[in-house]
Amino acid sequence: MLLTDPPYSSGGLHVGDRAKDTTTKYIQTSTKTKYQDFACDNMDQRSWSFWCHAWLTEAERALKPGGLVVCFIDWRQLPTLTDVVQAAGFTLRGIAVWDKMAGRFRPRKGGFGQQAEFIVWASKGKMLPHEVYLGGVFASRLSTQKQHLTEKPIDVARQIVRLVPPGGTLADFFAGCGTFLLAAKEAGLNWTGSEKNPVYHQLASQRLADVPAQLAA
């Protein structure tokens, strides 16, 4: 399985907004916590779609038949991602939802708050039989003590990795602080990941090293 959370290159309706650094785009002015910025988040939508096609094509090449790609995304880039996943050769299987829950979303005066992100999933050809049944909505309020600007909840990751058969491998091309790899290691799966930012790379490496041996067996 490829389980990943790529840079969305979102955070604004206009090109100028998307070109800002990630801290400026995604952090509210009242927030005092400072996070490392990350790369590949300032493309326009057309460039972002070409970029996604490049790494999704490599994922399709590397995955075994029946392997899954599971990818987090926001509402702005959701239509583009579902197109590109199919253009890369995958069979689109559906969309799940991460409900951030009350108090952890952006309110919008006169409209709907941005309370959810989405999880696009697809397979390389025909799906393999695997007796795991997950719900389509994951309600999880991320702790304010997060370590990455766009970190995802570990409890959601622990549910998703159940889709990997015993002895299987989970890959994350955009590992960030290592949450998805951590869930895979805890589950006793093989895992591999990459992260360009040296600060996040070190953080992920330390989190993985701290997993007790008995949990990683």
N, C-alpha and C positions, 0 to 999 in steps of 0.2 A: 504493500500500500504506500502511496504517496499521500501523506497528510501534511498540509502546509498552509501557511498564512502569509501570502506574498504581500509586498507593498501594494496598496490599492491605487496609489496615484490619484487620490480623490481629495476630499476635504474642502471642496469648493465648486461652485457652479461655473467658474470662468478659468481660463488658462492661467491668468495671473495669480489666482488663489491657489491653484494646484502646484504652482512653481515655488511656493514658499517652503521654508524648511519645515520638517515634520513637527517640531515643537510648537511653532507658531500656528500651524494648521489645526492641530489636534488637542492642544491644551487650552483650557479656559484661563482667562487672565487672572482669576482669583486663585488658581492652583499654584502652590509654591514648589511642589516637587519638580525637579529637573531631571530629564531623561536624555540619554544619548540620541542624537538624530540618526536616521538610517537612510541608506541610499535607495535609488530607483523608485522614488515616490514623487517625481516632479514631471512626469510625461503627460502629454496630451492623450486623449483616449485612443486615437489611431495608433500612436507609437506604443502605448501600453498593450494594445491587442497584439501587435507584432511581437513584442517582447514576450508576452505570455505564450504565444504560439511556439516560440523557440524552445522554452523550457518544458512546456507540455509535450512537445514532439519528442524530446529526449526522454521524458518520463514514459511515454507510450512505447518507445523503443526498449527501455530497460525493464519494464514490468512484464511479468509472466502473463500468459493468457488468463483472463478472469480477474486480474489484479485491479484494485480500485484506486482512483484518485479522489481525494476528499479535500476540498479547498474552501477556506473561509473568504468571505467577500462582503462588501457593503451594498446598499441599494443602488448607488450610482453605477457601479461597475458590474452588477449582477447580470444584466442582459448581455453585455459584451463577453463576460466570462463563459456563460453557457454556450454562446456561439463558438468561441475559440476552443473550448474543450472538445467540441464535436469536430471542428476543423483539424484538430491535432490527431484525430482518429479514434477518439473514445465514444462509447455509447452513453449518452446522458441518461442517468437513472432518476434524478430528482433533486429536490432542494429541501434541506432541513433548516431549522431556525434556532439561533441562540438568542433567547430572551434575557436581556441584561437586568430585567426586573426594575421595580420602582426605585427611584433615587439614583440610578446609574445610567441615565440617558439624557440626551439634549432636548429640553423642552422647546416648543415652537409656538409662539403667540398666534392664536387663531387657527392652529392646525394640529397635526399629530406629532408627538415626540418621536425622536429617533431611538427607539428602545430595542431594536433588534439588529443583528447581523445574520448573514445567511451562510449556509454550508452547501456548496454544490458538490454533488458526487456523481461519478461516472465509472464505467468499467471498460477494461480492454477486452472487447468482445463479450461473449456469453459469461454471465456470472457463475462462479463456482458455488456448489451447495455448502452452506455453512449455517448451522442451527443457532443463529443469533438474531434477535429481533429488537431493534432499537426504536424508540419513539421519534417523532418528527420535530419535537420542540424540546429544547434543553434550557430550562430556567435556571440561571446561575448568576448570582451577583458577585462580580469580581471584587476581590479585596482591594482596598485603597492602598495597601502595601505592595503593589505590583512592582516588578523589577524592569519591565519593558513598557514603552509607551503604548503599544498595541497588544499587550499580553492577553492570552486567552485562558479561561479557567481550567485548572488541572482536573477538576471533577468532570468537565465535559470531555476533555482529552481521554480520560480513563474509560469513558463510555465508548468513544469512537474506536479506540484501539482494540476493542473486543471483536471488531469486524475482521481483524487479522487472524488467520488460522494459526494454531499452535505451531511453533517453529518457524513462522513466517518472519518477514522483514518489513520494518517501517522506515521510510525515508522522509526527511523534511529538508527541502531545498532552501528554506528561509527560516532557520532554526531559532533566531532571536535568542531568548534566554533559555531555550531548551525544553519548554514545557511538554511538547509532543514527544520528544525523545525520552524525557523523564517518564512519561506514562508508559511508553513502550518498554523501557528497561524494567520498570516495576512489574510489568506483566510477563516478564521473562522472554520477550521477543528479541529478535535481532534488530538492530537499529543503525542508521547512518544519517548524518546530517551535515549541512554546510551553513556557515554564517560569515559574511564579509567583515562586519564590524568587530574589531579586536576586543573591545570591551565586552560586548555581548557574547563573543566566542569564549572568552575567559569565564564569564558568568555561567554560561551553559555547561562548560566543562566541569566547573566546580560543583554545580548542582548534580550532574550525573555521577561524579566521583563520590558524592555524599550518599548515594542510594545504598542502603545496607545490602550486603551480599545475599542475604536470605530472600530479600524481595526481588532481586534480579535473577533468581534461579528459575 
